[in-house]
Amino acid sequence: MEENGLYDEIIFYVEACESGAMFPKLRSDQKVFAATASDASHDSYAKYCSDEAVVKGVALDTCLGDAFSVAWIEDIEGHYPDFESIQDQWEVMK
């Protein structure tokens, strides 16, 4: 994508255990921003598990998110429809 000029800037938000491993070769001269739920060797922290993981009365026996994605979504919902910059989002997420 970079070689073909398919983006000017790009942002990745990745919620997964060890998700930091997905971006080992990012360079500072690239216009790529990657925010991950964890580093390359750690799990992320699950949220909405057990009795909180019920949809339409059905217990799902799983977790529906993690601390990273839940914080991001709740932050976005708290500002919608107001504008929040990527820098502001980053400050909340870290």
Backbone torsions as a table, in degrees:
resi	resn	phi	psi	omega
1	MET	NA	-43.7	-179.6
2	GLU	-63.6	-47.4	-178.2
3	GLU	-60.7	-31.7	-178.6
4	ASN	-92.9	3.5	178.4
5	GLY	63.3	37.3	-175.9
6	LEU	-83.6	-2.4	175.5
7	TYR	-151.3	154.4	172.7
8	ASP	-92.7	-49.8	174.6
9	GLU	-139.2	152.3	179.8
10	ILE	-144.9	144.2	-179.3
11	ILE	-126.0	133.3	175.2
12	PHE	-117.6	130.6	168.8
13	TYR	-113.6	120.5	-176.1
14	VAL	-125.7	120.7	176.6
15	GLU	-105.6	104.5	176.3
16	ALA	-169.6	152.4	173.2
17	CYS	-63.4	142.8	-178.2
18	GLU	55.7	25.8	-175.3
19	SER	-66.0	-20.8	176.7
20	GLY	-62.5	-18.7	178.9
21	ALA	-70.9	-11.6	-177.2
22	MET	-77.0	-12.9	-174.1
23	PHE	-129.5	51.1	-174.6
24	PRO	-73.8	-18.2	-173.5
25	LYS	-118.1	22.6	176.1
26	LEU	-64.9	137.2	179.0
27	ARG	-107.0	152.6	-178.7
28	SER	-68.6	-19.4	179.6
29	ASP	-86.8	-5.3	176.5
30	GLN	-82.4	150.7	175.6
31	LYS	-96.4	58.4	-178.7
32	VAL	-123.6	128.5	176.6
33	PHE	-117.0	128.1	179.4
34	ALA	-127.9	122.3	174.9
35	ALA	-114.4	122.9	-175.8
36	THR	-121.2	155.8	-177.4
37	ALA	-70.7	-21.8	179.9
38	SER	-156.2	173.0	176.0
39	ASP	-83.3	-171.0	-173.6
40	ALA	-71.1	-13.2	-174.8
41	SER	-128.9	15.4	-179.1
42	HIS	-131.1	153.2	174.1
43	ASP	-74.6	157.1	169.3
44	SER	-86.6	173.3	-176.0
45	TYR	-104.0	117.7	-176.0
46	ALA	-68.9	148.6	175.8
47	LYS	-136.0	161.3	178.9
48	TYR	55.3	58.3	180.0
49	CYS	-109.2	170.6	174.8
50	SER	52.8	-118.3	-176.0
51	ASP	-71.3	-10.5	174.8
52	GLU	-88.8	-10.3	-178.4
53	ALA	-99.1	61.8	-179.4
54	VAL	-123.3	128.1	178.8
55	VAL	-125.0	122.5	-179.0
56	LYS	51.3	41.6	176.8
57	GLY	81.0	0.3	-178.2
58	VAL	-104.9	121.9	175.9
59	ALA	-73.6	126.7	-173.5
60	LEU	-91.6	-11.1	179.5
61	ASP	53.9	44.8	178.9
62	THR	-155.4	-173.5	172.3
63	CYS	-113.2	142.1	-174.8
64	LEU	-95.6	-3.9	179.4
65	GLY	-172.8	-172.0	172.6
66	ASP	-136.2	171.6	-175.0
67	ALA	-56.4	-37.1	-179.7
68	PHE	-62.6	-57.0	-175.8
69	SER	-68.9	-38.4	179.9
70	VAL	-64.3	-43.5	178.0
71	ALA	-62.4	-41.8	-179.9
72	TRP	-64.8	-48.0	-178.8
73	ILE	-64.3	-44.5	179.6
74	GLU	-64.5	-36.0	176.6
75	ASP	-65.0	-46.3	179.6
76	ILE	-61.5	-45.6	179.7
77	GLU	-61.4	-34.8	179.7
78	GLY	-70.5	-19.1	-178.6
79	HIS	-107.9	-12.2	-177.7
80	TYR	-67.1	134.9	2.5
81	PRO	-92.9	13.8	179.4
82	ASP	-68.6	155.7	179.3
83	PHE	-81.3	137.2	172.4
84	GLU	-131.8	128.7	-177.3
85	SER	-73.2	161.8	175.4
86	ILE	-60.4	-38.9	177.8
87	GLN	-61.1	-42.6	177.1
88	ASP	-62.2	-43.1	177.7
89	GLN	-59.6	-44.0	-179.0
90	TRP	-60.6	-43.2	-179.7
91	GLU	-60.8	-39.3	178.0
92	VAL	-68.2	-44.6	-174.6
93	MET	-67.4	-40.5	-176.7
94	LYS	-74.0	NA	NA
